[in-house]
């Protein structure tokens, strides 16, 4: 489907399937992150995608590095100051040992 018509929504759906639903499969989180990043790139104004991507920084595999997670969190906080995911990410920036 993505090869026929690439959209941010198809990338987001693929990201959720791979990164969340099939996370028990080896490297599925990496595939999920890739598609999530493609979705964010295609729909850069969609803060919900940016907030979703923070998930990949909070899972044990931590496939989204802190630097990029902080950028996404700052973008989310600017539009949604009540975002718990963004607050948690930014708290790690303030207190990196936690």
C-alpha positions in Angstrom: 0.0 0.0 0.0 2.8 2.4 0.9 4.5 1.7 -2.4 1.4 2.6 -4.4 0.5 5.8 -2.4 2.8 7.0 0.3 0.9 8.9 3.0 1.8 9.9 6.6 -1.2 7.9 7.8 0.0 4.7 6.2 3.4 5.2 7.7 1.9 5.9 11.1 -0.3 2.8 10.9 2.7 0.7 9.9 4.7 2.2 12.7 2.0 1.3 15.3 1.7 -2.3 13.9 5.4 -2.9 14.0 6.5 -0.8 17.0 3.6 -1.6 19.3 1.6 -4.6 18.2 4.5 -6.7 16.9 7.1 -5.4 19.3 7.9 -9.0 20.3 9.4 -9.6 16.8 13.2 -8.9 16.6 13.9 -5.3 15.4 10.2 -4.5 15.0 10.7 -1.4 17.1 13.3 -0.1 14.6 10.9 -0.6 11.7 8.2 1.1 13.7 10.5 4.0 14.4 11.5 4.3 10.8 7.9 4.5 9.7 7.0 6.9 12.5 9.8 9.2 11.5 8.6 9.1 7.8 5.1 10.0 9.0 6.4 12.9 11.0 8.5 14.1 8.1 5.5 13.9 5.7 3.1 15.7 8.2 5.5 17.9 10.2 2.7 20.0 11.7 1.0 17.0 13.3 2.0 17.2 16.9 0.2 13.9 17.7 2.7 12.0 15.6 5.6 13.8 17.4 4.1 12.9 20.7 3.6 9.2 19.6 7.3 9.0 18.6 8.3 9.7 22.2 7.1 6.2 22.9 10.2 4.9 21.2 12.4 6.8 23.7 10.6 5.4 26.7 10.6 1.7 25.8 13.4 -0.6 27.1 15.0 -0.8 23.6 15.1 3.0 23.5 15.4 3.1 19.7 14.8 6.9 19.6 17.8 8.7 21.0 17.5 11.4 23.7 18.5 14.3 21.5 15.8 13.7 18.9 13.3 12.8 21.6 13.9 16.2 23.3 13.3 18.0 20.0 10.0 16.2 19.5 9.0 16.8 23.2 9.8 20.6 22.9 7.6 20.7 19.7 4.8 18.9 21.5 5.0 21.1 24.6 4.8 24.2 22.5 1.3 23.1 21.2 0.2 20.9 24.1 1.7 21.9 27.5 -0.2 19.2 29.3 1.4 16.3 27.4 2.7 13.8 29.9 4.9 12.0 27.4 6.6 15.3 26.5 7.0 16.3 30.2 8.6 12.9 31.0 11.0 13.3 28.1 12.0 16.8 29.1 12.3 15.8 32.8 15.0 13.3 31.6 16.8 16.2 30.0 16.8 18.2 33.3 17.7 15.1 35.3 19.7 12.7 33.0 20.4 10.1 35.8 16.7 9.3 36.3 
